[in-house]
Amino acid sequence: MKDDARRKPGRRIGRERKIHSMTKISRRGFLQGSAAATALGATPLAMLAQQTGERLLFVGTQTAKTSKGIYAYHFNPATGELTQRGLAVEADSPTFLALSPDRKTLFAANELDEYEGKPSGAVSSFAIDRKAEKLTKLSEVSAGGPGTCHVSVDHTGRSAFAANYGGGSAASFSVGGSGKLSPAVSFFQYSGHGPKPQQTGPRGHRVTVSPDNRFLLVNDLGLDAIHVYRLDAATAKLTPNDPPAWTAAPGSGPRVLQFHPNGRWAYCVNEVGSSVSVLHWDAQKGIFTTVQTISTVPDGHTGPSAPSEGILDRTGKFFYVANRLDDFMVSFSVSSTDGKLTLMERTSCGGKTPRHIALDPSERWLLVANQATDTLSVFARDRKTGKLANEGKHFPLSRPQCIVFV
């Protein structure tokens, strides 16, 4: 039975009158401000979004089907509703996005096997026009290896980085004052393999800057390692650290890395091993120490599984992991003493192949990009308990890959 059917008639009518009155006031204010908004370059709908507290976000896609690039959306934090605002910019398979520290530039990993006639992906940068809700390309450069699947920016905004899955490599780039990317400043080609079928060669999958901006960490799914480099942020130059890497258990496949807000702990999501490794970080030496590895799947699980993304809330009390192939969300609580994880629950991801997840700025909602079912799913979140709703709202988009609020 729907909620409306359970309400008493008198209460329902009173509520409708109140809504009607509020709607009239909002519409009057909206109409009065339309001319001023247009004069300032903002569309009436964009101004209305500002009045209702809606947030702008961009979604990167895989352009193998009907998607053409990066799409703009409004998100309503009061209702959890997504409204597509259209194609922000055409781009070739912009499967991961990263926002500059000043929030003026968006970077994209173009997950291509060939770029300018060579086996390589690319990295692009775009100027953000918030009023028009559009992106303008500033630059596009070779990533040095195929299958570019991740991009990140350092905390000064002067250096950018890319991980190449197909090429098993990583690169750094200098970022100019206008947001334009230089050709690669540093490039590292890895070699070797791991014990599992998914690990026939090196697989660069994540480039993460340390909280103090002194190190770059490169997750290598194929070699069961996180390569560690010292970073010169002024030049984007990378130098191998001593020791040069953290090594995971054989067959783990470290895919994702997220630092805790305290900067002392980090969480490595292992795709091949369906687990999360809790790491303690020595910021002076650039060394990870493993303190816990916890499974994302139930005991006795035998089916296919491949965790794809992990995120922490701002308080650092809860950690969420999206699990592909068996398709669910995993919620963990985080110990305030040592950062270790405790399983809370497994819930719906809203579709198939959850590729990326994000919390909205209010952290009252968790958004999921479900690649195989062509949907963006939104789940309510209790900020005190960290628990996610098991049922959500769903919005169509072909091959969504990455969600970034700007």
TABEL-V119432 format. One record per residue. N is the residue number from 1. RES is the residue in three letters. PHI is phi as a letter, one per 30 degrees, with the letter a starting at -180 (none if undefined). PSI is psi in degrees with one decimal (* if undefined). NEAR is the number of other C-alpha atoms within 8 Angstrom. Layout:
n={N/N}
res={RES/RES}
phi={PHI/PHI}
psi={PSI/PSI}
near={NEAR/NEAR}
This chain:
n={1/2/3/4/5/6/7/8/9/10/11/12/13/14/15/16/17/18/19/20/21/22/23/24/25/26/27/28/29/30/31/32/33/34/35/36/37/38/39/40/41/42/43/44/45/46/47/48/49/50/51/52/53/54/55/56/57/58/59/60/61/62/63/64/65/66/67/68/69/70/71/72/73/74/75/76/77/78/79/80/81/82/83/84/85/86/87/88/89/90/91/92/93/94/95/96/97/98/99/100/101/102/103/104/105/106/107/108/109/110/111/112/113/114/115/116/117/118/119/120/121/122/123/124/125/126/127/128/129/130/131/132/133/134/135/136/137/138/139/140/141/142/143/144/145/146/147/148/149/150/151/152/153/154/155/156/157/158/159/160/161/162/163/164/165/166/167/168/169/170/171/172/173/174/175/176/177/178/179/180/181/182/183/184/185/186/187/188/189/190/191/192/193/194/195/196/197/198/199/200/201/202/203/204/205/206/207/208/209/210/211/212/213/214/215/216/217/218/219/220/221/222/223/224/225/226/227/228/229/230/231/232/233/234/235/236/237/238/239/240/241/242/243/244/245/246/247/248/249/250/251/252/253/254/255/256/257/258/259/260/261/262/263/264/265/266/267/268/269/270/271/272/273/274/275/276/277/278/279/280/281/282/283/284/285/286/287/288/289/290/291/292/293/294/295/296/297/298/299/300/301/302/303/304/305/306/307/308/309/310/311/312/313/314/315/316/317/318/319/320/321/322/323/324/325/326/327/328/329/330/331/332/333/334/335/336/337/338/339/340/341/342/343/344/345/346/347/348/349/350/351/352/353/354/355/356/357/358/359/360/361/362/363/364/365/366/367/368/369/370/371/372/373/374/375/376/377/378/379/380/381/382/383/384/385/386/387/388/389/390/391/392/393/394/395/396/397/398/399/400/401/402/403/404/405/406}
res={MET/LYS/ASP/ASP/ALA/ARG/ARG/LYS/PRO/GLY/ARG/ARG/ILE/GLY/ARG/GLU/ARG/LYS/ILE/HIS/SER/MET/THR/LYS/ILE/SER/ARG/ARG/GLY/PHE/LEU/GLN/GLY/SER/ALA/ALA/ALA/THR/ALA/LEU/GLY/ALA/THR/PRO/LEU/ALA/MET/LEU/ALA/GLN/GLN/THR/GLY/GLU/ARG/LEU/LEU/PHE/VAL/GLY/THR/GLN/THR/ALA/LYS/THR/SER/LYS/GLY/ILE/TYR/ALA/TYR/HIS/PHE/ASN/PRO/ALA/THR/GLY/GLU/LEU/THR/GLN/ARG/GLY/LEU/ALA/VAL/GLU/ALA/ASP/SER/PRO/THR/PHE/LEU/ALA/LEU/SER/PRO/ASP/ARG/LYS/THR/LEU/PHE/ALA/ALA/ASN/GLU/LEU/ASP/GLU/TYR/GLU/GLY/LYS/PRO/SER/GLY/ALA/VAL/SER/SER/PHE/ALA/ILE/ASP/ARG/LYS/ALA/GLU/LYS/LEU/THR/LYS/LEU/SER/GLU/VAL/SER/ALA/GLY/GLY/PRO/GLY/THR/CYS/HIS/VAL/SER/VAL/ASP/HIS/THR/GLY/ARG/SER/ALA/PHE/ALA/ALA/ASN/TYR/GLY/GLY/GLY/SER/ALA/ALA/SER/PHE/SER/VAL/GLY/GLY/SER/GLY/LYS/LEU/SER/PRO/ALA/VAL/SER/PHE/PHE/GLN/TYR/SER/GLY/HIS/GLY/PRO/LYS/PRO/GLN/GLN/THR/GLY/PRO/ARG/GLY/HIS/ARG/VAL/THR/VAL/SER/PRO/ASP/ASN/ARG/PHE/LEU/LEU/VAL/ASN/ASP/LEU/GLY/LEU/ASP/ALA/ILE/HIS/VAL/TYR/ARG/LEU/ASP/ALA/ALA/THR/ALA/LYS/LEU/THR/PRO/ASN/ASP/PRO/PRO/ALA/TRP/THR/ALA/ALA/PRO/GLY/SER/GLY/PRO/ARG/VAL/LEU/GLN/PHE/HIS/PRO/ASN/GLY/ARG/TRP/ALA/TYR/CYS/VAL/ASN/GLU/VAL/GLY/SER/SER/VAL/SER/VAL/LEU/HIS/TRP/ASP/ALA/GLN/LYS/GLY/ILE/PHE/THR/THR/VAL/GLN/THR/ILE/SER/THR/VAL/PRO/ASP/GLY/HIS/THR/GLY/PRO/SER/ALA/PRO/SER/GLU/GLY/ILE/LEU/ASP/ARG/THR/GLY/LYS/PHE/PHE/TYR/VAL/ALA/ASN/ARG/LEU/ASP/ASP/PHE/MET/VAL/SER/PHE/SER/VAL/SER/SER/THR/ASP/GLY/LYS/LEU/THR/LEU/MET/GLU/ARG/THR/SER/CYS/GLY/GLY/LYS/THR/PRO/ARG/HIS/ILE/ALA/LEU/ASP/PRO/SER/GLU/ARG/TRP/LEU/LEU/VAL/ALA/ASN/GLN/ALA/THR/ASP/THR/LEU/SER/VAL/PHE/ALA/ARG/ASP/ARG/LYS/THR/GLY/LYS/LEU/ALA/ASN/GLU/GLY/LYS/HIS/PHE/PRO/LEU/SER/ARG/PRO/GLN/CYS/ILE/VAL/PHE/VAL}
phi={none/d/e/d/d/c/d/d/e/d/d/d/d/d/d/d/d/d/d/d/d/d/d/d/d/d/d/d/d/d/d/d/c/d/d/d/d/d/d/d/j/c/d/e/d/d/d/d/d/d/d/c/i/d/c/d/b/c/b/d/b/c/c/d/c/c/d/c/l/c/c/c/b/c/b/c/d/d/c/i/d/c/b/d/c/j/d/d/a/d/a/d/h/d/d/b/b/b/c/d/e/d/i/c/b/c/c/b/c/c/d/c/c/b/b/h/i/b/d/a/c/b/b/b/b/b/d/c/c/d/d/d/h/b/b/c/d/c/a/a/b/d/d/i/a/d/i/d/c/a/b/b/b/d/d/c/i/c/b/b/b/b/c/c/d/d/d/i/b/b/b/b/b/d/c/d/d/c/j/d/c/d/e/e/d/b/b/b/c/c/b/j/a/c/d/c/e/d/c/d/a/d/b/d/b/a/b/b/d/d/e/c/i/c/b/c/c/c/d/c/d/d/c/h/b/c/d/c/b/d/c/c/d/d/c/i/d/c/b/e/d/b/d/d/a/c/c/d/d/e/i/d/i/d/c/b/b/b/d/d/e/d/i/c/b/b/b/c/d/c/d/d/d/h/a/b/c/c/c/c/c/c/d/d/c/i/b/c/b/d/c/a/b/b/d/c/c/d/e/i/d/b/d/d/a/a/e/c/a/b/b/c/d/d/d/i/c/b/b/b/b/c/c/d/i/c/h/a/c/c/c/b/c/c/d/d/d/b/i/d/c/b/d/c/a/c/b/d/c/i/a/c/h/d/d/a/b/a/c/d/e/d/h/c/b/c/c/b/c/c/d/d/c/h/b/c/c/b/b/d/b/d/d/d/c/i/d/c/d/d/b/b/c/b/b/d/a/d/h/d/b/a/c/b/d/b}
psi={135.7/157.2/-40.0/-33.4/-21.9/-12.7/145.2/144.4/-44.1/-44.3/-38.2/-44.5/-43.7/-40.0/-40.8/-38.5/-41.3/-43.7/-42.6/-42.9/-44.2/-38.7/-40.3/-44.0/-46.1/-41.1/-40.6/-46.0/-36.9/-45.6/-38.0/-32.6/-5.2/-45.8/-41.9/-39.1/-42.3/-37.8/-30.8/-3.4/0.7/140.0/153.9/-41.0/-37.8/-39.0/-39.9/-37.9/-39.5/-40.4/-35.5/3.8/15.6/150.9/146.8/135.9/157.9/146.3/121.2/151.0/165.6/122.8/30.0/-24.1/-118.7/-13.5/147.0/-1.3/-126.9/132.0/145.3/142.8/153.5/139.6/128.3/109.5/-13.8/-31.2/-16.5/16.2/140.4/135.3/117.4/133.9/0.9/-179.0/119.2/-36.2/142.7/138.5/154.4/109.9/62.8/80.7/-12.8/142.0/151.7/139.1/137.7/156.7/-33.0/1.1/23.6/-17.3/138.1/132.4/147.4/141.2/118.9/103.8/81.7/154.2/-19.3/134.5/124.0/41.9/5.6/155.6/92.8/154.0/-165.4/167.1/134.3/155.7/146.1/139.1/137.3/122.7/98.9/-35.4/-44.3/-14.4/43.7/164.9/141.7/125.0/132.6/-38.7/162.4/126.7/159.0/139.8/-7.9/-11.4/155.3/162.0/44.0/112.9/-6.8/145.0/146.5/167.0/143.9/173.0/-12.5/-16.0/8.6/-8.4/142.6/160.7/152.6/144.3/133.1/110.6/-53.7/-35.4/-15.5/50.3/173.7/153.3/156.4/154.8/145.4/141.4/122.2/171.6/-25.3/-0.4/4.5/142.4/141.9/167.3/166.0/131.3/-45.3/144.8/135.2/122.4/123.3/164.2/158.4/-169.6/167.7/-175.6/-12.4/159.5/-29.7/-3.8/43.5/-11.8/-179.9/147.5/88.7/127.0/-17.7/137.0/116.9/130.4/137.0/156.8/-30.5/4.0/18.8/-15.9/152.1/133.0/129.3/110.9/127.3/99.5/-32.1/-31.2/5.9/50.2/157.9/110.0/139.4/128.0/145.9/137.0/129.2/98.4/-26.4/-27.4/-11.2/12.1/134.1/138.8/128.9/136.4/167.6/107.0/155.3/-10.1/155.3/138.8/127.7/170.0/141.6/133.6/10.8/-47.0/63.2/116.8/-44.3/145.4/129.3/128.8/143.5/151.4/-24.4/-8.2/-2.3/-19.9/154.2/157.6/120.0/116.2/122.3/111.1/-47.8/-38.8/-1.8/60.5/172.4/129.7/126.6/124.4/139.0/136.8/123.8/101.7/-21.7/-41.3/-13.7/46.4/132.4/142.9/127.0/128.8/-16.9/144.4/125.3/139.2/149.8/-11.8/157.4/158.1/135.7/3.4/131.4/-9.5/177.6/146.4/141.5/89.4/139.3/-28.7/152.0/140.2/151.0/151.4/171.6/-28.0/-16.9/17.6/-19.7/142.9/132.9/139.6/133.5/131.2/119.7/172.1/-51.3/-8.9/80.0/169.0/143.1/130.4/132.1/147.9/152.0/127.4/132.2/-9.3/-50.5/2.4/1.5/155.7/145.5/127.8/131.0/-56.6/164.9/133.1/177.1/147.0/-6.2/-0.9/-153.4/143.8/66.2/110.6/-34.6/152.2/154.6/146.1/139.5/165.2/-29.4/-15.3/23.6/-5.8/145.4/129.3/141.1/130.1/103.4/100.8/-50.9/-24.2/7.2/48.4/149.3/124.2/144.1/127.1/135.1/147.3/134.5/113.4/-25.2/-45.9/-18.1/-0.5/145.6/145.8/147.7/-13.7/139.4/-169.3/149.1/137.7/132.8/138.0/130.5/123.4/53.4/145.0/-37.8/138.6/124.6/120.3/137.5/*}
near={4/5/6/6/6/7/8/6/6/6/8/10/8/8/8/8/8/8/8/8/8/8/8/8/8/8/8/8/8/11/8/7/8/11/8/7/12/10/7/6/8/11/11/10/6/10/12/9/11/9/7/7/8/11/12/12/12/13/14/16/16/15/12/7/7/6/11/11/16/14/13/15/13/13/12/12/13/4/5/12/9/9/7/8/9/7/11/12/11/8/9/11/15/16/16/13/17/11/13/11/9/6/8/9/12/13/14/14/18/17/14/13/10/10/11/4/5/6/10/16/19/15/15/14/15/13/12/11/9/7/9/9/11/12/10/9/10/10/10/10/10/12/15/13/15/16/14/19/15/15/17/14/14/11/8/7/11/15/15/15/12/17/17/19/14/11/13/17/16/17/14/15/14/14/13/9/6/5/12/10/14/10/8/12/12/10/10/7/8/7/7/8/10/12/8/8/5/6/15/11/11/17/15/17/15/16/15/10/13/11/7/6/11/11/12/14/13/14/15/18/18/16/13/15/14/12/12/15/12/11/12/9/12/6/9/15/10/11/7/9/10/6/6/9/11/11/7/9/6/8/11/14/17/16/14/14/12/11/12/11/7/7/10/10/12/13/13/13/17/16/15/14/9/14/14/12/13/15/13/11/12/9/8/4/6/10/10/9/8/9/9/8/9/8/8/11/8/6/4/4/6/4/5/6/12/12/15/15/12/13/10/12/10/6/7/11/12/12/13/11/14/17/17/14/9/9/13/13/12/14/15/12/12/12/10/6/4/5/9/9/10/8/8/9/8/8/10/10/13/11/12/12/12/18/15/13/15/10/11/11/5/7/10/11/13/14/13/14/15/20/14/9/9/11/15/13/15/13/14/11/12/9/8/4/5/11/10/11/9/7/7/10/9/9/8/7/9/12/16/17/15/14/14/11/9/8}
